[in-house]
Amino acid sequence: AGPIVGRVRALIDDRGKPRLQGFIAMAALDLAVVCTSMPYRMLRRAVARAIPVVTGVAEPQAIAANGDRLEIDFASGAVWNLTSGLRTTIPPMPPILADIVSRGGMRAALREWLASHPEQAG
């Protein structure tokens, strides 16, 4: 599993709560989340669906405006706003979560683990 680097289009919205249907759509569109905070259960659901998530970003709107194109290295926290040219850093994604995301989500990580531990598959 390699590092997670995503090119995404920014959508800035500080209203509402995360919903599972949104994560299903985000996974299908190969999107990521950069936010100030997120409920723990929703974070788990996003990671389980292989959606890169970084929390703890004080002001996400300072990094990008709606429609901006971003390149984010989730392992190091390096952000490059391809639209404005801004380069900055954000907190990196925790390595244990990044590992699950880079493997394709929880089901893929479990499938890989079971393949390497066939004695546990019974």
C-alpha positions in Angstrom: 0.0 0.0 0.0 1.5 3.3 -1.1 1.0 6.9 0.2 -2.3 8.6 -0.4 -2.1 11.6 -2.6 -5.4 13.0 -3.8 -6.3 15.6 -6.4 -9.7 16.9 -5.4 -12.0 19.8 -6.1 -12.8 21.9 -3.1 -16.3 22.2 -1.7 -16.5 24.4 1.3 -19.5 23.9 3.5 -19.7 24.4 7.3 -23.4 23.6 7.6 -25.1 20.3 8.5 -23.9 16.9 9.7 -22.2 14.1 7.8 -24.4 11.4 6.4 -23.6 7.9 5.3 -25.1 8.5 1.9 -22.7 11.3 1.3 -19.7 9.0 2.1 -21.0 6.4 -0.4 -21.1 9.1 -3.1 -17.7 10.5 -2.1 -16.2 7.0 -2.3 -17.7 6.5 -5.8 -16.3 9.9 -6.9 -12.8 9.2 -5.3 -13.0 12.3 -3.1 -11.5 13.2 0.3 -12.4 15.1 3.4 -10.5 18.0 5.1 -12.4 19.4 8.1 -12.2 21.0 11.5 -13.9 18.0 13.3 -16.0 15.0 12.6 -17.9 12.6 14.8 -15.9 9.5 15.5 -18.4 7.1 14.0 -18.6 9.0 10.8 -14.8 9.1 10.6 -14.8 5.3 11.0 -17.3 4.9 8.2 -15.4 7.2 5.9 -12.1 5.3 6.5 -13.9 2.0 6.1 -15.0 3.1 2.6 -11.4 4.2 1.7 -12.1 7.9 1.9 -9.0 9.9 3.1 -10.0 12.1 6.0 -8.0 14.8 7.9 -9.5 16.5 10.9 -8.1 19.2 13.0 -7.7 21.8 10.3 -8.6 25.1 12.0 -9.9 27.0 9.0 -10.4 24.8 5.9 -11.8 27.7 4.0 -8.4 29.5 4.3 -6.9 26.7 2.1 -9.4 26.7 -0.7 -12.5 28.3 -2.1 -15.4 26.4 -3.8 -14.2 24.8 -7.0 -10.5 25.1 -6.3 -8.4 22.1 -7.4 -6.2 20.7 -4.6 -3.4 18.1 -4.4 -3.0 16.7 -0.9 -0.4 14.3 0.5 -2.3 12.8 3.4 0.8 11.2 4.9 2.7 14.4 5.2 -0.1 16.9 5.3 1.3 18.9 2.4 -1.4 20.8 0.4 -1.0 22.5 -2.9 -4.0 24.6 -4.1 -3.5 24.1 -7.9 -6.0 26.9 -8.6 -4.4 29.7 -6.4 -0.9 28.4 -6.1 -1.0 28.3 -2.3 1.2 25.7 -0.6 0.6 24.9 3.0 0.5 22.0 5.5 -2.3 20.5 7.5 -2.2 17.8 10.1 -1.3 14.5 8.4 -3.8 11.6 8.4 -3.0 9.1 11.3 -0.8 6.3 9.9 -3.2 3.5 11.0 -6.1 5.1 9.2 -4.0 5.9 6.2 -3.0 2.3 5.9 -6.6 1.2 5.9 -7.5 3.8 3.2 -4.5 2.9 1.0 -5.5 -0.7 1.1 -9.0 0.2 -0.3 -11.0 0.4 2.9 -11.8 -2.0 5.7 -13.1 -4.8 3.6 -10.1 -4.8 1.4 -7.7 -4.6 4.4 -9.5 -7.5 6.0 -9.5 -9.5 2.8 -5.7 -8.9 2.5 -5.1 -9.9 6.1 -7.1 -13.1 5.8 -5.2 -14.0 2.6 -1.9 -13.7 4.6 -3.3 -15.5 7.6 -5.3 -18.5 6.1 -5.3 -20.3 9.4 -7.6 -17.6 10.8 -10.1 -17.9 7.9 -11.9 -20.9 9.3 
